[in-house]
Amino acid sequence: MNDDNLPVQKGQKFNILPNTVRKIFKTSEVWQIKDRLAKMVNATEMDYWRRAAGKSKRERVTNERIRGIMEVSHILMDYIKTIQLKWYGHVQRMHE
């Protein structure tokens, strides 16, 4: 049996983002996140979730609805900001 053509299940799609992209953003603690970069990260993340849900932009499904379909509780920029705040707290304690 050829396993190459089997569809990826929703649970597997949900695990791809945390396991790969968040490892890439692990060094984001020292980045300067400008508005343009934040918009690009949000757009890329929503493109991933939209494709994982099997919806196209032409269907005009809102981002909130896509997050509901895919059961996404946090966006990637929230994760990055949390990492940055932890790093900032570490640096502040380092000088004490």
Backbone hydrogen bonds in HBPLUS format (Angstrom, degrees):
<---DONOR---> <-ACCEPTOR-->    atom                        ^
c    i                          cat <-CA-CA->   ^        H-A-AA   ^      H-
h    n   atom  resd res      DA  || num        DHA   H-A  angle D-A-AA Bond
n    s   type  num  typ     dist DA aas  dist angle  dist       angle   num
A0006-LEU N   A0003-ASP O   3.49 MM   3  5.55 171.1  2.49 106.6 108.6     1
A0012-GLN N   A0009-GLN O   3.11 MM   3  5.36 122.8  2.46 102.1 116.0     2
A0013-LYS N   A0009-GLN O   3.07 MM   4  6.42 153.9  2.14 152.0 159.8     3
A0014-PHE N   A0010-LYS O   2.98 MM   4  6.20 149.7  2.07 147.2 155.6     4
A0015-ASN N   A0011-GLY O   3.23 MM   4  6.45 135.5  2.44 135.0 145.2     5
A0015-ASN N   A0012-GLN O   3.20 MM   3  5.18 131.0  2.46  93.9 106.3     6
A0019-ASN N   A0015-ASN O   3.29 MM   4  6.20 158.7  2.33 144.3 150.5     7
A0020-THR N   A0016-ILE O   3.07 MM   4  6.08 141.9  2.22 151.9 159.9     8
A0021-VAL N   A0017-LEU O   3.04 MM   4  5.35 126.3  2.34 133.2 148.1     9
A0024-ILE N   A0020-THR O   3.27 MM   4  6.65 146.5  2.39 143.4 152.3    10
A0024-ILE N   A0021-VAL O   3.00 MM   3  5.06 120.7  2.37  97.0 112.2    11
A0025-PHE N   A0021-VAL O   3.00 MM   4  6.34 151.9  2.08 150.2 158.3    12
A0026-LYS N   A0023-LYS O   3.34 MM   3  5.10 161.5  2.37  97.3 101.5    13
A0028-SER N   A0025-PHE O   2.95 MM   3  5.00 160.2  1.99 110.7 114.3    14
A0031-TRP N   A0028-SER O   3.22 MM   3  5.06 163.6  2.25 102.8 107.8    15
A0038-ALA N   A0034-LYS O   2.99 MM   4  6.26 161.5  2.02 156.1 161.8    16
A0039-LYS N   A0035-ASP O   2.94 MM   4  6.13 156.9  1.99 149.8 155.5    17
A0040-MET N   A0036-ARG O   3.00 MM   4  6.24 153.3  2.08 144.6 152.1    18
A0041-VAL N   A0037-LEU O   2.89 MM   4  6.13 158.7  1.93 152.8 158.1    19
A0042-ASN N   A0038-ALA O   2.96 MM   4  6.13 165.3  1.98 148.5 152.8    20
A0043-ALA N   A0039-LYS O   2.87 MM   4  5.99 158.3  1.92 145.8 152.2    21
A0044-THR N   A0040-MET O   2.93 MM   4  6.04 158.1  1.98 145.7 151.7    22
A0045-GLU N   A0041-VAL O   2.90 MM   4  6.07 161.3  1.94 150.3 155.8    23
A0046-MET N   A0042-ASN O   2.93 MM   4  6.11 162.9  1.96 148.8 153.5    24
A0047-ASP N   A0043-ALA O   2.90 MM   4  6.05 147.1  2.01 141.6 151.0    25
A0048-TYR N   A0044-THR O   3.01 MM   4  6.29 153.2  2.09 146.4 152.9    26
A0049-TRP N   A0045-GLU O   2.97 MM   4  6.35 165.4  1.99 155.1 157.8    27
A0050-ARG N   A0046-MET O   2.79 MM   4  5.84 156.1  1.84 145.4 152.8    28
A0051-ARG N   A0047-ASP O   2.99 MM   4  6.12 160.2  2.03 145.4 150.4    29
A0052-ALA N   A0048-TYR O   2.86 MM   4  6.08 156.1  1.92 150.1 157.9    30
A0053-ALA N   A0049-TRP O   2.91 MM   4  6.06 142.3  2.06 142.1 151.4    31
A0055-LYS N   A0050-ARG O   3.05 MM   5  5.42 161.2  2.09 163.2 159.3    32
A0054-GLY N   A0051-ARG O   3.07 MM   3  4.98 144.5  2.20  95.6 106.5    33
A0059-GLU N   A0056-SER O   3.15 MM   3  5.52 150.3  2.24 105.2 113.4    34
A0060-ARG N   A0057-LYS O   3.04 MM   3  5.37 157.7  2.09 109.3 116.4    35
A0066-ILE N   A0062-THR O   3.02 MM   4  6.37 155.2  2.08 149.4 156.5    36
A0067-ARG N   A0063-ASN O   2.89 MM   4  6.18 161.3  1.92 152.8 157.8    37
A0068-GLY N   A0064-GLU O   2.95 MM   4  6.18 145.0  2.07 139.5 149.4    38
A0069-ILE N   A0065-ARG O   2.86 MM   4  6.15 154.3  1.93 149.6 156.3    39
A0070-MET N   A0066-ILE O   2.94 MM   4  6.17 163.1  1.97 154.3 158.4    40
A0071-GLU N   A0067-ARG O   2.82 MM   4  5.63 104.9  2.39 130.1 147.0    41
A0072-VAL N   A0067-ARG O   2.85 MM   5  4.92 160.3  1.88 142.7 148.4    42
A0071-GLU N   A0068-GLY O   3.28 MM   3  4.83 150.6  2.37  90.7  99.3    43
A0078-ASP N   A0075-ILE O   3.12 MM   3  5.54 131.4  2.37 106.9 118.7    44
A0079-TYR N   A0076-LEU O   3.06 MM   3  5.05 116.4  2.48  95.0 110.3    45
A0080-ILE N   A0076-LEU O   2.98 MM   4  6.35 155.6  2.04 151.2 157.9    46
A0081-LYS N   A0077-MET O   2.92 MM   4  6.09 162.5  1.95 147.8 152.3    47
A0082-THR N   A0078-ASP O   2.97 MM   4  6.15 150.7  2.06 143.9 151.7    48
A0083-ILE N   A0079-TYR O   3.08 MM   4  6.35 159.3  2.12 148.7 153.6    49
A0084-GLN N   A0080-ILE O   2.95 MM   4  6.24 157.8  2.00 150.0 156.5    50
A0085-LEU N   A0081-LYS O   2.93 MM   4  6.14 154.8  1.99 146.2 152.6    51
A0086-LYS N   A0082-THR O   3.00 MM   4  6.23 155.9  2.06 149.3 155.7    52
A0087-TRP N   A0083-ILE O   2.98 MM   4  6.22 158.5  2.03 148.3 154.3    53
A0088-TYR N   A0084-GLN O   2.86 MM   4  6.07 157.0  1.91 147.9 154.5    54
A0089-GLY N   A0085-LEU O   2.97 MM   4  6.16 157.8  2.02 145.6 150.9    55
A0090-HIS N   A0086-LYS O   2.97 MM   4  6.24 150.5  2.06 144.2 152.6    56
A0091-VAL N   A0087-TRP O   2.91 MM   4  6.22 158.9  1.96 153.4 158.5    57
A0092-GLN N   A0088-TYR O   2.94 MM   4  6.15 156.9  2.00 148.9 155.4    58
A0093-ARG N   A0089-GLY O   3.03 MM   4  6.20 156.2  2.09 146.6 152.1    59
A0094-MET N   A0090-HIS O   3.00 MM   4  6.13 138.0  2.18 140.6 152.4    60
A0096-GLU N   A0093-ARG O   3.19 MM   3  5.35 157.6  2.24 104.9 111.8    61
